[in-house]
């Protein structure tokens, strides 16, 4: 599905900061078929991953110590106003709103439980030009230690509507975040089998044609299987990690559920 613009509050972009960008390029190119292009010199090593000539993700140098991770960007109309709402509701500004070479304006923020996310006010770069197709970003999901508090925070900050299936915070409970009645992201309680040292986080999903084949390809390329594959209502998914340890999800969505 091609995208030319995003509504306020809709996740629009994902990128990876990693210590060995060249190795990451090799891995994701082989896994997803991306054409990863070097940015201009002033981009500081940031690369754009293309699929069918559309931008689908970013890869750049790691800015923080520790295990690399995929970041979720949520489209906003006004980065400054959004950052102010974050702090007004108990969150943190980790990187204040800043211009990115005319492509747009971004900030890195944290919710009260510790999950980190970014916002994007589009300039010439609207976000992912292709979504919900094999090799493209398809979903993002908040894994949190306090579903009730997170519901209040994100509803106040982005105006999201929360539709919860099952008991909130229970192992089987799941919340869909909605904008204008359309599901745009999800939320679940942090599973008890995850180490306590892992803080709440935003997980990224990429669509694949065949989850089991994608998992086999991940491991062949030096990555690892973290969980699954398993069937859920939307399709078949697995949690995997690239060779540097950056975790992401792959999902083959049931026919008729994309678009």
C-alpha positions as CSV (number, residue, x, y, z in Angstrom):
1,X,0.0,0.0,0.0
2,X,1.5,3.3,-1.1
3,X,1.4,6.3,1.3
4,X,1.9,9.9,0.4
5,X,0.9,11.5,3.8
6,X,0.0,10.6,7.3
7,X,-2.6,12.0,9.7
8,X,-1.7,13.4,13.1
9,X,-1.1,10.6,15.5
10,X,-0.4,7.9,13.0
11,X,3.0,6.0,13.1
12,X,4.8,7.0,9.9
13,X,8.4,5.8,10.0
14,X,10.9,3.4,11.7
15,X,14.6,3.5,11.8
16,X,17.5,1.6,13.3
17,X,20.6,3.0,15.0
18,X,23.4,0.5,15.0
19,X,27.1,0.4,15.6
20,X,27.9,-1.4,12.3
21,X,25.6,0.1,9.8
22,X,27.3,-1.6,6.9
23,X,26.7,-5.0,8.4
24,X,23.1,-4.1,9.1
25,X,22.6,-3.0,5.5
26,X,23.8,-6.4,4.3
27,X,21.5,-8.3,6.7
28,X,18.3,-6.3,5.9
29,X,19.0,-6.1,2.2
30,X,19.3,-9.9,2.1
31,X,16.2,-10.4,4.4
32,X,13.8,-7.9,2.9
33,X,15.2,-7.1,-0.5
34,X,15.8,-3.4,0.4
35,X,17.8,-1.1,-1.8
36,X,19.7,0.8,0.9
37,X,21.0,4.2,-0.3
38,X,23.6,6.4,1.2
39,X,22.4,9.8,2.3
40,X,24.2,13.1,1.7
41,X,27.4,13.9,3.7
42,X,25.5,16.1,6.1
43,X,23.2,13.2,7.0
44,X,26.0,11.8,9.1
45,X,25.9,8.2,7.7
46,X,22.1,7.9,7.7
47,X,20.9,5.6,5.0
48,X,17.4,5.2,3.4
49,X,16.0,1.8,2.7
50,X,14.0,1.6,-0.5
51,X,11.5,-1.0,-1.7
52,X,9.8,-0.6,-5.1
53,X,11.5,2.8,-5.3
54,X,9.7,3.9,-2.1
55,X,11.3,4.8,1.2
56,X,10.4,2.1,3.9
57,X,12.9,2.5,6.8
58,X,16.1,4.3,7.9
59,X,19.5,2.9,9.0
60,X,22.1,5.0,10.8
61,X,24.9,5.2,13.3
62,X,24.0,4.2,16.9
63,X,23.6,7.2,19.1
64,X,23.3,5.5,22.5
65,X,25.4,2.7,24.2
66,X,23.9,-0.8,24.6
67,X,22.0,-3.0,22.3
68,X,20.8,-1.3,19.1
69,X,17.0,-1.0,18.6
70,X,14.4,0.0,16.1
71,X,12.6,3.3,16.8
72,X,9.0,4.2,16.0
73,X,8.1,7.7,14.7
74,X,4.6,9.1,15.1
75,X,3.5,11.7,12.7
76,X,2.4,15.0,14.3
77,X,1.2,18.4,13.1
78,X,3.3,20.4,15.5
79,X,6.4,18.9,17.2
80,X,6.8,21.6,19.8
81,X,3.2,21.4,20.9
82,X,3.3,17.7,21.1
83,X,6.6,17.7,23.1
84,X,4.9,20.1,25.5
85,X,1.9,17.7,25.9
86,X,4.3,14.9,26.7
87,X,5.9,16.8,29.6
88,X,2.5,18.1,30.8
89,X,1.4,14.5,31.2
90,X,4.5,13.2,33.0
91,X,6.7,12.2,30.1
92,X,10.2,13.3,29.2
93,X,11.9,15.1,26.3
94,X,15.1,13.2,25.5
95,X,15.9,15.1,22.3
96,X,14.1,18.5,21.8
97,X,12.4,19.2,18.5
98,X,15.0,19.8,15.8
99,X,15.0,20.3,12.0
100,X,16.4,17.5,9.9
101,X,17.7,19.2,6.7
102,X,14.3,20.2,5.4
103,X,13.1,16.6,5.5
104,X,11.1,17.3,8.6
105,X,11.2,18.1,12.3
106,X,11.7,15.4,14.9
107,X,12.0,14.8,18.7
108,X,12.7,11.8,20.9
109,X,10.4,11.5,23.9
110,X,9.7,9.1,26.7
111,X,6.5,8.1,28.4
112,X,6.1,8.0,32.2
113,X,6.8,4.2,32.3
114,X,10.1,4.6,30.3
115,X,9.1,3.6,26.8
116,X,10.9,5.8,24.2
117,X,9.3,7.0,21.0
118,X,10.0,9.6,18.4
119,X,7.7,12.1,16.6
120,X,7.9,13.4,13.1
121,X,6.6,16.6,11.7
122,X,6.8,16.1,7.9
123,X,8.7,18.4,5.6
124,X,9.8,17.0,2.2
125,X,9.8,13.5,3.7
126,X,6.3,12.3,4.7
127,X,7.4,9.0,6.1
128,X,7.3,5.4,4.7
129,X,6.1,5.5,1.2
130,X,5.1,1.8,1.3
131,X,3.4,-0.1,4.2
132,X,1.7,-3.4,4.8
133,X,3.5,-5.2,2.1
134,X,6.3,-7.8,2.4
135,X,9.5,-6.0,3.4
136,X,7.7,-2.9,4.6
137,X,6.7,-1.6,8.0
138,X,3.3,-2.8,9.0
139,X,2.6,-2.2,12.8
140,X,4.0,-0.9,16.0
141,X,3.1,-2.0,19.5
142,X,3.8,-0.6,23.0
143,X,4.9,-3.2,25.6
144,X,4.4,-1.6,29.0
145,X,4.4,-2.3,32.7
146,X,1.2,-0.2,33.3
147,X,-1.5,-0.5,30.7
148,X,-3.9,1.8,32.5
149,X,-1.4,4.6,33.0
150,X,-0.2,4.3,29.4
151,X,-3.7,4.5,28.1
152,X,-4.2,7.8,29.9
153,X,-0.9,9.2,28.7
154,X,-1.1,8.4,25.0
155,X,-4.8,9.3,24.8
156,X,-4.0,12.7,26.3
157,X,-0.9,13.3,24.2
158,X,-2.0,12.0,20.8
159,X,-5.8,12.0,21.2
160,X,-5.8,8.2,20.6
161,X,-8.9,6.2,21.2
162,X,-8.2,2.9,23.0
163,X,-10.2,-0.2,22.3
164,X,-9.2,-3.0,24.6
165,X,-9.9,-6.7,24.0
166,X,-9.9,-8.9,27.2
167,X,-8.9,-7.7,30.6
168,X,-6.6,-4.6,30.5
169,X,-3.1,-5.6,31.7
170,X,-3.9,-9.4,31.7
171,X,-1.7,-11.8,29.7
172,X,-4.5,-12.1,27.1
173,X,-5.5,-8.5,27.0
174,X,-4.7,-6.3,24.0
175,X,-5.4,-2.7,23.2
176,X,-5.8,-1.2,19.7
177,X,-4.9,2.5,19.4
178,X,-7.2,4.2,17.0
179,X,-7.3,7.5,15.0
180,X,-10.6,8.4,13.6
181,X,-11.9,4.9,14.2
182,X,-8.9,3.3,12.4
183,X,-6.5,1.1,14.2
184,X,-2.9,2.5,14.0
185,X,-1.0,0.8,16.7
186,X,-1.3,-1.7,19.6
187,X,-0.5,-2.1,23.3
188,X,0.0,-5.0,25.6
189,X,1.3,-5.7,29.1
190,X,4.9,-6.7,29.4
191,X,5.1,-10.5,29.5
192,X,6.3,-11.9,32.8
193,X,9.0,-14.0,31.0
194,X,10.8,-10.8,29.9
195,X,13.6,-9.8,32.2
196,X,12.8,-7.0,34.7
197,X,15.8,-5.1,33.4
198,X,14.1,-4.6,30.1
199,X,12.1,-1.3,30.3
200,X,8.8,-0.8,28.5
201,X,9.4,-0.4,24.7
202,X,7.8,0.2,21.3
203,X,8.1,-2.9,19.1
204,X,8.2,-2.8,15.3
205,X,6.6,-5.2,12.9
206,X,7.6,-5.8,9.2
207,X,5.3,-7.7,6.8
208,X,6.6,-10.9,5.2
209,X,5.1,-13.3,2.7
210,X,6.0,-16.4,4.9
211,X,6.9,-16.1,8.5
212,X,8.6,-19.5,8.8
213,X,10.7,-18.8,5.7
214,X,11.6,-15.3,7.1
215,X,12.7,-16.8,10.4
216,X,14.9,-19.4,8.6
217,X,16.4,-16.6,6.5
218,X,17.1,-14.5,9.7
219,X,19.0,-17.3,11.3
220,X,20.8,-18.2,8.0
221,X,22.0,-14.5,8.0
222,X,23.4,-14.7,11.5
223,X,20.3,-13.4,13.4
224,X,18.3,-15.2,16.0
225,X,14.8,-16.3,16.8
226,X,13.5,-14.9,20.1
227,X,9.9,-16.2,20.1
228,X,7.6,-18.1,17.8
229,X,6.6,-18.5,15.1
230,X,3.0,-18.6,16.3
231,X,-0.4,-17.9,15.0
232,X,-2.5,-14.9,16.3
233,X,-5.7,-13.4,15.0
234,X,-4.1,-11.1,12.4
235,X,-1.7,-13.7,11.1
236,X,1.5,-15.7,11.9
237,X,4.3,-13.8,13.6
238,X,7.7,-14.3,15.2
239,X,10.1,-12.1,17.2
240,X,13.6,-12.1,15.9
241,X,16.8,-10.2,16.2
242,X,19.5,-9.1,13.8
243,X,23.2,-10.1,14.2
244,X,23.8,-7.1,16.4
245,X,20.8,-7.9,18.7
246,X,18.3,-5.4,17.4
247,X,14.8,-7.0,18.0
248,X,11.9,-6.7,15.6
249,X,8.9,-8.7,14.6
250,X,7.9,-10.3,11.3
251,X,4.3,-11.1,10.4
252,X,2.5,-12.7,7.5
253,X,-0.9,-11.1,7.7
254,X,-4.0,-13.1,6.8
255,X,-5.4,-12.3,3.4
256,X,-7.9,-9.5,3.5
257,X,-6.6,-7.8,6.6
258,X,-4.1,-5.4,5.0
259,X,-4.8,-2.2,3.2
